[in-house]
Amino acid sequence: MTDYRQAYEHYKQACEEHGLEPINFHYFILNLSQEQLDAYNERAQQKRGQDEYAS
């Protein structure tokens, strides 16, 4: 869940840069599309695999 928090912080920063009011974290997570969640989870798995090889 911490990775979702990092994504949310990135989202909030982008909103601030463009003068937009960000939605709260709960709605941010609820409004992610299945495609976004799948892409995120695929990246997370790839990252975990890279971390395992680095050890």
Summary of the structure (lengths in Angstrom):
residues: 55
radius of gyration: 13.6
end to end distance: 22.8
largest distance: 42.1
contacts: 104
relative contact order: 0.11
helix: 78%
strand: 0%
